[in-house]
Amino acid sequence: MPNNNFEPTEQDRRTVESMIGYGMKVEDVCKVIINKRTGEPISRQTCYKYFRNELDTGHIKANAAVAESLFKQAVEKENTTAAIWWTKSRMGWKETTALEHGGELKISWDAVDDALENMIDGE
């Protein structure tokens, strides 16, 4: 049952936003947010009531921070790996493989005839 006497602090808000951004489950977040009046962890209902915005946006802000970091690595630090990842994932680029045959191509017409006869005969 939620405790109506809960008053979240700014530190609580930062903690919830960070933990959700890192991919933690709400149940785990509740275990570390302590109601100062009771000394007990908050319930899921209390968490959703007081931290709705942080729960909804924590992962978005974390993804944006990682994207910004990757972008800076690719552009400002000239990190080739980051640049390649960006072009593949964001721009749809892909590596291609060229296959070249370097020898003489020999076709056994007898084998082709045998295969056709087998197909016709249903084998």
Chimera marker file (.cmm) of the C-alpha trace (Angstrom):
<marker_set name="trace">
<marker id="1" x="0.000" y="0.000" z="0.000" r="1" g="1" b="0" radius="0.5"/>
<marker id="2" x="1.492" y="3.377" z="-0.913" r="1" g="1" b="0" radius="0.5"/>
<marker id="3" x="2.570" y="5.750" z="1.799" r="1" g="1" b="0" radius="0.5"/>
<marker id="4" x="0.874" y="9.129" z="1.261" r="1" g="1" b="0" radius="0.5"/>
<marker id="5" x="3.485" y="10.867" z="3.406" r="1" g="1" b="0" radius="0.5"/>
<marker id="6" x="6.283" y="10.346" z="0.899" r="1" g="1" b="0" radius="0.5"/>
<marker id="7" x="8.083" y="13.478" z="-0.293" r="1" g="1" b="0" radius="0.5"/>
<marker id="8" x="10.617" y="12.896" z="-3.077" r="1" g="1" b="0" radius="0.5"/>
<marker id="9" x="13.876" y="14.834" z="-3.038" r="1" g="1" b="0" radius="0.5"/>
<marker id="10" x="15.782" y="16.079" z="-6.071" r="1" g="1" b="0" radius="0.5"/>
<marker id="11" x="18.373" y="13.387" z="-5.336" r="1" g="1" b="0" radius="0.5"/>
<marker id="12" x="15.589" y="10.773" z="-5.414" r="1" g="1" b="0" radius="0.5"/>
<marker id="13" x="14.511" y="12.093" z="-8.813" r="1" g="1" b="0" radius="0.5"/>
<marker id="14" x="18.066" y="11.925" z="-10.185" r="1" g="1" b="0" radius="0.5"/>
<marker id="15" x="18.475" y="8.392" z="-8.823" r="1" g="1" b="0" radius="0.5"/>
<marker id="16" x="15.237" y="7.149" z="-10.392" r="1" g="1" b="0" radius="0.5"/>
<marker id="17" x="16.013" y="8.783" z="-13.736" r="1" g="1" b="0" radius="0.5"/>
<marker id="18" x="19.545" y="7.365" z="-13.775" r="1" g="1" b="0" radius="0.5"/>
<marker id="19" x="18.560" y="3.849" z="-12.769" r="1" g="1" b="0" radius="0.5"/>
<marker id="20" x="15.778" y="3.705" z="-15.354" r="1" g="1" b="0" radius="0.5"/>
<marker id="21" x="18.211" y="5.099" z="-17.922" r="1" g="1" b="0" radius="0.5"/>
<marker id="22" x="20.645" y="2.275" z="-17.131" r="1" g="1" b="0" radius="0.5"/>
<marker id="23" x="17.862" y="-0.234" z="-17.773" r="1" g="1" b="0" radius="0.5"/>
<marker id="24" x="17.033" y="-1.168" z="-14.185" r="1" g="1" b="0" radius="0.5"/>
<marker id="25" x="13.587" y="-2.558" z="-13.355" r="1" g="1" b="0" radius="0.5"/>
<marker id="26" x="11.085" y="-0.428" z="-11.441" r="1" g="1" b="0" radius="0.5"/>
<marker id="27" x="11.053" y="-3.058" z="-8.675" r="1" g="1" b="0" radius="0.5"/>
<marker id="28" x="14.783" y="-2.537" z="-8.157" r="1" g="1" b="0" radius="0.5"/>
<marker id="29" x="14.437" y="1.242" z="-8.212" r="1" g="1" b="0" radius="0.5"/>
<marker id="30" x="11.802" y="1.027" z="-5.470" r="1" g="1" b="0" radius="0.5"/>
<marker id="31" x="14.228" y="-0.882" z="-3.251" r="1" g="1" b="0" radius="0.5"/>
<marker id="32" x="16.758" y="1.955" z="-3.189" r="1" g="1" b="0" radius="0.5"/>
<marker id="33" x="14.359" y="4.885" z="-2.807" r="1" g="1" b="0" radius="0.5"/>
<marker id="34" x="13.707" y="5.086" z="0.907" r="1" g="1" b="0" radius="0.5"/>
<marker id="35" x="10.804" y="6.978" z="2.439" r="1" g="1" b="0" radius="0.5"/>
<marker id="36" x="12.548" y="9.240" z="4.978" r="1" g="1" b="0" radius="0.5"/>
<marker id="37" x="9.509" y="9.196" z="7.250" r="1" g="1" b="0" radius="0.5"/>
<marker id="38" x="9.210" y="5.408" z="7.502" r="1" g="1" b="0" radius="0.5"/>
<marker id="39" x="12.733" y="4.231" z="6.716" r="1" g="1" b="0" radius="0.5"/>
<marker id="40" x="11.223" y="1.711" z="4.275" r="1" g="1" b="0" radius="0.5"/>
<marker id="41" x="11.580" y="1.357" z="0.496" r="1" g="1" b="0" radius="0.5"/>
<marker id="42" x="8.739" y="2.885" z="-1.495" r="1" g="1" b="0" radius="0.5"/>
<marker id="43" x="6.092" y="0.767" z="-3.238" r="1" g="1" b="0" radius="0.5"/>
<marker id="44" x="5.648" y="0.487" z="-7.010" r="1" g="1" b="0" radius="0.5"/>
<marker id="45" x="2.469" y="2.543" z="-6.736" r="1" g="1" b="0" radius="0.5"/>
<marker id="46" x="4.315" y="5.319" z="-4.888" r="1" g="1" b="0" radius="0.5"/>
<marker id="47" x="7.115" y="5.178" z="-7.439" r="1" g="1" b="0" radius="0.5"/>
<marker id="48" x="4.688" y="5.592" z="-10.326" r="1" g="1" b="0" radius="0.5"/>
<marker id="49" x="2.785" y="8.328" z="-8.509" r="1" g="1" b="0" radius="0.5"/>
<marker id="50" x="5.773" y="10.523" z="-7.670" r="1" g="1" b="0" radius="0.5"/>
<marker id="51" x="8.289" y="9.651" z="-10.410" r="1" g="1" b="0" radius="0.5"/>
<marker id="52" x="6.120" y="9.259" z="-13.528" r="1" g="1" b="0" radius="0.5"/>
<marker id="53" x="8.197" y="11.722" z="-15.563" r="1" g="1" b="0" radius="0.5"/>
<marker id="54" x="11.519" y="10.151" z="-14.568" r="1" g="1" b="0" radius="0.5"/>
<marker id="55" x="10.185" y="6.669" z="-15.349" r="1" g="1" b="0" radius="0.5"/>
<marker id="56" x="8.957" y="7.818" z="-18.766" r="1" g="1" b="0" radius="0.5"/>
<marker id="57" x="12.038" y="9.788" z="-19.809" r="1" g="1" b="0" radius="0.5"/>
<marker id="58" x="15.038" y="8.199" z="-18.071" r="1" g="1" b="0" radius="0.5"/>
<marker id="59" x="15.811" y="5.768" z="-20.874" r="1" g="1" b="0" radius="0.5"/>
<marker id="60" x="15.307" y="8.447" z="-23.532" r="1" g="1" b="0" radius="0.5"/>
<marker id="61" x="17.805" y="10.777" z="-21.873" r="1" g="1" b="0" radius="0.5"/>
<marker id="62" x="20.301" y="7.935" z="-21.436" r="1" g="1" b="0" radius="0.5"/>
<marker id="63" x="19.992" y="6.945" z="-25.108" r="1" g="1" b="0" radius="0.5"/>
<marker id="64" x="20.485" y="10.567" z="-26.137" r="1" g="1" b="0" radius="0.5"/>
<marker id="65" x="23.618" y="10.851" z="-23.984" r="1" g="1" b="0" radius="0.5"/>
<marker id="66" x="25.102" y="7.697" z="-25.517" r="1" g="1" b="0" radius="0.5"/>
<marker id="67" x="24.229" y="8.869" z="-29.038" r="1" g="1" b="0" radius="0.5"/>
<marker id="68" x="25.840" y="12.239" z="-28.351" r="1" g="1" b="0" radius="0.5"/>
<marker id="69" x="28.974" y="10.550" z="-27.029" r="1" g="1" b="0" radius="0.5"/>
<marker id="70" x="29.187" y="8.241" z="-30.045" r="1" g="1" b="0" radius="0.5"/>
<marker id="71" x="28.630" y="11.131" z="-32.431" r="1" g="1" b="0" radius="0.5"/>
<marker id="72" x="31.406" y="13.150" z="-30.781" r="1" g="1" b="0" radius="0.5"/>
<marker id="73" x="33.719" y="10.133" z="-30.974" r="1" g="1" b="0" radius="0.5"/>
<marker id="74" x="33.040" y="9.795" z="-34.694" r="1" g="1" b="0" radius="0.5"/>
<marker id="75" x="33.227" y="13.495" z="-35.565" r="1" g="1" b="0" radius="0.5"/>
<marker id="76" x="35.479" y="15.246" z="-33.071" r="1" g="1" b="0" radius="0.5"/>
<marker id="77" x="37.819" y="12.420" z="-32.076" r="1" g="1" b="0" radius="0.5"/>
<marker id="78" x="37.906" y="10.901" z="-35.568" r="1" g="1" b="0" radius="0.5"/>
<marker id="79" x="37.213" y="7.461" z="-34.094" r="1" g="1" b="0" radius="0.5"/>
<marker id="80" x="36.956" y="5.231" z="-37.155" r="1" g="1" b="0" radius="0.5"/>
<marker id="81" x="35.057" y="2.471" z="-35.370" r="1" g="1" b="0" radius="0.5"/>
<marker id="82" x="32.427" y="4.936" z="-34.150" r="1" g="1" b="0" radius="0.5"/>
<marker id="83" x="32.145" y="6.444" z="-37.632" r="1" g="1" b="0" radius="0.5"/>
<marker id="84" x="31.711" y="3.020" z="-39.238" r="1" g="1" b="0" radius="0.5"/>
<marker id="85" x="29.071" y="2.036" z="-36.697" r="1" g="1" b="0" radius="0.5"/>
<marker id="86" x="27.214" y="5.310" z="-37.344" r="1" g="1" b="0" radius="0.5"/>
<marker id="87" x="27.208" y="4.854" z="-41.117" r="1" g="1" b="0" radius="0.5"/>
<marker id="88" x="25.975" y="1.271" z="-40.827" r="1" g="1" b="0" radius="0.5"/>
<marker id="89" x="23.286" y="1.793" z="-38.221" r="1" g="1" b="0" radius="0.5"/>
<marker id="90" x="22.080" y="5.286" z="-39.046" r="1" g="1" b="0" radius="0.5"/>
<marker id="91" x="22.775" y="5.585" z="-42.762" r="1" g="1" b="0" radius="0.5"/>
<marker id="92" x="22.135" y="2.020" z="-43.887" r="1" g="1" b="0" radius="0.5"/>
<marker id="93" x="25.623" y="1.479" z="-45.260" r="1" g="1" b="0" radius="0.5"/>
<marker id="94" x="26.962" y="-2.054" z="-45.391" r="1" g="1" b="0" radius="0.5"/>
<marker id="95" x="30.099" y="-3.876" z="-46.288" r="1" g="1" b="0" radius="0.5"/>
<marker id="96" x="30.088" y="-5.680" z="-49.609" r="1" g="1" b="0" radius="0.5"/>
<marker id="97" x="32.059" y="-8.707" z="-50.654" r="1" g="1" b="0" radius="0.5"/>
<marker id="98" x="33.302" y="-9.150" z="-54.191" r="1" g="1" b="0" radius="0.5"/>
<marker id="99" x="33.753" y="-12.750" z="-55.287" r="1" g="1" b="0" radius="0.5"/>
<marker id="100" x="35.989" y="-13.359" z="-58.281" r="1" g="1" b="0" radius="0.5"/>
<marker id="101" x="36.547" y="-16.681" z="-59.995" r="1" g="1" b="0" radius="0.5"/>
<marker id="102" x="40.185" y="-16.999" z="-60.923" r="1" g="1" b="0" radius="0.5"/>
<marker id="103" x="40.342" y="-20.257" z="-62.842" r="1" g="1" b="0" radius="0.5"/>
<marker id="104" x="39.053" y="-21.923" z="-65.924" r="1" g="1" b="0" radius="0.5"/>
<marker id="105" x="35.408" y="-22.925" z="-65.804" r="1" g="1" b="0" radius="0.5"/>
<marker id="106" x="34.815" y="-26.438" z="-67.084" r="1" g="1" b="0" radius="0.5"/>
<marker id="107" x="31.330" y="-27.739" z="-67.694" r="1" g="1" b="0" radius="0.5"/>
<marker id="108" x="30.766" y="-31.448" z="-68.116" r="1" g="1" b="0" radius="0.5"/>
<marker id="109" x="27.914" y="-31.693" z="-70.566" r="1" g="1" b="0" radius="0.5"/>
<marker id="110" x="27.606" y="-35.391" z="-69.821" r="1" g="1" b="0" radius="0.5"/>
<marker id="111" x="26.861" y="-34.568" z="-66.167" r="1" g="1" b="0" radius="0.5"/>
<marker id="112" x="24.308" y="-31.966" z="-67.258" r="1" g="1" b="0" radius="0.5"/>
<marker id="113" x="22.607" y="-34.467" z="-69.569" r="1" g="1" b="0" radius="0.5"/>
<marker id="114" x="22.522" y="-37.087" z="-66.796" r="1" g="1" b="0" radius="0.5"/>
<marker id="115" x="21.026" y="-34.606" z="-64.330" r="1" g="1" b="0" radius="0.5"/>
<marker id="116" x="18.333" y="-33.583" z="-66.823" r="1" g="1" b="0" radius="0.5"/>
<marker id="117" x="17.437" y="-37.199" z="-67.548" r="1" g="1" b="0" radius="0.5"/>
<marker id="118" x="17.150" y="-37.876" z="-63.809" r="1" g="1" b="0" radius="0.5"/>
<marker id="119" x="14.865" y="-34.872" z="-63.401" r="1" g="1" b="0" radius="0.5"/>
<marker id="120" x="12.681" y="-35.977" z="-66.279" r="1" g="1" b="0" radius="0.5"/>
<marker id="121" x="12.505" y="-39.525" z="-64.925" r="1" g="1" b="0" radius="0.5"/>
<marker id="122" x="11.548" y="-38.166" z="-61.497" r="1" g="1" b="0" radius="0.5"/>
<marker id="123" x="14.631" y="-39.332" z="-59.644" r="1" g="1" b="0" radius="0.5"/>
<link id1="1" id2="2" r="1" g="1" b="0" radius="0.2"/>
<link id1="2" id2="3" r="1" g="1" b="0" radius="0.2"/>
<link id1="3" id2="4" r="1" g="1" b="0" radius="0.2"/>
<link id1="4" id2="5" r="1" g="1" b="0" radius="0.2"/>
<link id1="5" id2="6" r="1" g="1" b="0" radius="0.2"/>
<link id1="6" id2="7" r="1" g="1" b="0" radius="0.2"/>
<link id1="7" id2="8" r="1" g="1" b="0" radius="0.2"/>
<link id1="8" id2="9" r="1" g="1" b="0" radius="0.2"/>
<link id1="9" id2="10" r="1" g="1" b="0" radius="0.2"/>
<link id1="10" id2="11" r="1" g="1" b="0" radius="0.2"/>
<link id1="11" id2="12" r="1" g="1" b="0" radius="0.2"/>
<link id1="12" id2="13" r="1" g="1" b="0" radius="0.2"/>
<link id1="13" id2="14" r="1" g="1" b="0" radius="0.2"/>
<link id1="14" id2="15" r="1" g="1" b="0" radius="0.2"/>
<link id1="15" id2="16" r="1" g="1" b="0" radius="0.2"/>
<link id1="16" id2="17" r="1" g="1" b="0" radius="0.2"/>
<link id1="17" id2="18" r="1" g="1" b="0" radius="0.2"/>
<link id1="18" id2="19" r="1" g="1" b="0" radius="0.2"/>
<link id1="19" id2="20" r="1" g="1" b="0" radius="0.2"/>
<link id1="20" id2="21" r="1" g="1" b="0" radius="0.2"/>
<link id1="21" id2="22" r="1" g="1" b="0" radius="0.2"/>
<link id1="22" id2="23" r="1" g="1" b="0" radius="0.2"/>
<link id1="23" id2="24" r="1" g="1" b="0" radius="0.2"/>
<link id1="24" id2="25" r="1" g="1" b="0" radius="0.2"/>
<link id1="25" id2="26" r="1" g="1" b="0" radius="0.2"/>
<link id1="26" id2="27" r="1" g="1" b="0" radius="0.2"/>
<link id1="27" id2="28" r="1" g="1" b="0" radius="0.2"/>
<link id1="28" id2="29" r="1" g="1" b="0" radius="0.2"/>
<link id1="29" id2="30" r="1" g="1" b="0" radius="0.2"/>
<link id1="30" id2="31" r="1" g="1" b="0" radius="0.2"/>
<link id1="31" id2="32" r="1" g="1" b="0" radius="0.2"/>
<link id1="32" id2="33" r="1" g="1" b="0" radius="0.2"/>
<link id1="33" id2="34" r="1" g="1" b="0" radius="0.2"/>
<link id1="34" id2="35" r="1" g="1" b="0" radius="0.2"/>
<link id1="35" id2="36" r="1" g="1" b="0" radius="0.2"/>
<link id1="36" id2="37" r="1" g="1" b="0" radius="0.2"/>
<link id1="37" id2="38" r="1" g="1" b="0" radius="0.2"/>
<link id1="38" id2="39" r="1" g="1" b="0" radius="0.2"/>
<link id1="39" id2="40" r="1" g="1" b="0" radius="0.2"/>
<link id1="40" id2="41" r="1" g="1" b="0" radius="0.2"/>
<link id1="41" id2="42" r="1" g="1" b="0" radius="0.2"/>
<link id1="42" id2="43" r="1" g="1" b="0" radius="0.2"/>
<link id1="43" id2="44" r="1" g="1" b="0" radius="0.2"/>
<link id1="44" id2="45" r="1" g="1" b="0" radius="0.2"/>
<link id1="45" id2="46" r="1" g="1" b="0" radius="0.2"/>
<link id1="46" id2="47" r="1" g="1" b="0" radius="0.2"/>
<link id1="47" id2="48" r="1" g="1" b="0" radius="0.2"/>
<link id1="48" id2="49" r="1" g="1" b="0" radius="0.2"/>
<link id1="49" id2="50" r="1" g="1" b="0" radius="0.2"/>
<link id1="50" id2="51" r="1" g="1" b="0" radius="0.2"/>
<link id1="51" id2="52" r="1" g="1" b="0" radius="0.2"/>
<link id1="52" id2="53" r="1" g="1" b="0" radius="0.2"/>
<link id1="53" id2="54" r="1" g="1" b="0" radius="0.2"/>
<link id1="54" id2="55" r="1" g="1" b="0" radius="0.2"/>
<link id1="55" id2="56" r="1" g="1" b="0" radius="0.2"/>
<link id1="56" id2="57" r="1" g="1" b="0" radius="0.2"/>
<link id1="57" id2="58" r="1" g="1" b="0" radius="0.2"/>
<link id1="58" id2="59" r="1" g="1" b="0" radius="0.2"/>
<link id1="59" id2="60" r="1" g="1" b="0" radius="0.2"/>
<link id1="60" id2="61" r="1" g="1" b="0" radius="0.2"/>
<link id1="61" id2="62" r="1" g="1" b="0" radius="0.2"/>
<link id1="62" id2="63" r="1" g="1" b="0" radius="0.2"/>
<link id1="63" id2="64" r="1" g="1" b="0" radius="0.2"/>
<link id1="64" id2="65" r="1" g="1" b="0" radius="0.2"/>
<link id1="65" id2="66" r="1" g="1" b="0" radius="0.2"/>
<link id1="66" id2="67" r="1" g="1" b="0" radius="0.2"/>
<link id1="67" id2="68" r="1" g="1" b="0" radius="0.2"/>
<link id1="68" id2="69" r="1" g="1" b="0" radius="0.2"/>
<link id1="69" id2="70" r="1" g="1" b="0" radius="0.2"/>
<link id1="70" id2="71" r="1" g="1" b="0" radius="0.2"/>
<link id1="71" id2="72" r="1" g="1" b="0" radius="0.2"/>
<link id1="72" id2="73" r="1" g="1" b="0" radius="0.2"/>
<link id1="73" id2="74" r="1" g="1" b="0" radius="0.2"/>
<link id1="74" id2="75" r="1" g="1" b="0" radius="0.2"/>
<link id1="75" id2="76" r="1" g="1" b="0" radius="0.2"/>
<link id1="76" id2="77" r="1" g="1" b="0" radius="0.2"/>
<link id1="77" id2="78" r="1" g="1" b="0" radius="0.2"/>
<link id1="78" id2="79" r="1" g="1" b="0" radius="0.2"/>
<link id1="79" id2="80" r="1" g="1" b="0" radius="0.2"/>
<link id1="80" id2="81" r="1" g="1" b="0" radius="0.2"/>
<link id1="81" id2="82" r="1" g="1" b="0" radius="0.2"/>
<link id1="82" id2="83" r="1" g="1" b="0" radius="0.2"/>
<link id1="83" id2="84" r="1" g="1" b="0" radius="0.2"/>
<link id1="84" id2="85" r="1" g="1" b="0" radius="0.2"/>
<link id1="85" id2="86" r="1" g="1" b="0" radius="0.2"/>
<link id1="86" id2="87" r="1" g="1" b="0" radius="0.2"/>
<link id1="87" id2="88" r="1" g="1" b="0" radius="0.2"/>
<link id1="88" id2="89" r="1" g="1" b="0" radius="0.2"/>
<link id1="89" id2="90" r="1" g="1" b="0" radius="0.2"/>
<link id1="90" id2="91" r="1" g="1" b="0" radius="0.2"/>
<link id1="91" id2="92" r="1" g="1" b="0" radius="0.2"/>
<link id1="92" id2="93" r="1" g="1" b="0" radius="0.2"/>
<link id1="93" id2="94" r="1" g="1" b="0" radius="0.2"/>
<link id1="94" id2="95" r="1" g="1" b="0" radius="0.2"/>
<link id1="95" id2="96" r="1" g="1" b="0" radius="0.2"/>
<link id1="96" id2="97" r="1" g="1" b="0" radius="0.2"/>
<link id1="97" id2="98" r="1" g="1" b="0" radius="0.2"/>
<link id1="98" id2="99" r="1" g="1" b="0" radius="0.2"/>
<link id1="99" id2="100" r="1" g="1" b="0" radius="0.2"/>
<link id1="100" id2="101" r="1" g="1" b="0" radius="0.2"/>
<link id1="101" id2="102" r="1" g="1" b="0" radius="0.2"/>
<link id1="102" id2="103" r="1" g="1" b="0" radius="0.2"/>
<link id1="103" id2="104" r="1" g="1" b="0" radius="0.2"/>
<link id1="104" id2="105" r="1" g="1" b="0" radius="0.2"/>
<link id1="105" id2="106" r="1" g="1" b="0" radius="0.2"/>
<link id1="106" id2="107" r="1" g="1" b="0" radius="0.2"/>
<link id1="107" id2="108" r="1" g="1" b="0" radius="0.2"/>
<link id1="108" id2="109" r="1" g="1" b="0" radius="0.2"/>
<link id1="109" id2="110" r="1" g="1" b="0" radius="0.2"/>
<link id1="110" id2="111" r="1" g="1" b="0" radius="0.2"/>
<link id1="111" id2="112" r="1" g="1" b="0" radius="0.2"/>
<link id1="112" id2="113" r="1" g="1" b="0" radius="0.2"/>
<link id1="113" id2="114" r="1" g="1" b="0" radius="0.2"/>
<link id1="114" id2="115" r="1" g="1" b="0" radius="0.2"/>
<link id1="115" id2="116" r="1" g="1" b="0" radius="0.2"/>
<link id1="116" id2="117" r="1" g="1" b="0" radius="0.2"/>
<link id1="117" id2="118" r="1" g="1" b="0" radius="0.2"/>
<link id1="118" id2="119" r="1" g="1" b="0" radius="0.2"/>
<link id1="119" id2="120" r="1" g="1" b="0" radius="0.2"/>
<link id1="120" id2="121" r="1" g="1" b="0" radius="0.2"/>
<link id1="121" id2="122" r="1" g="1" b="0" radius="0.2"/>
<link id1="122" id2="123" r="1" g="1" b="0" radius="0.2"/>
</marker_set>
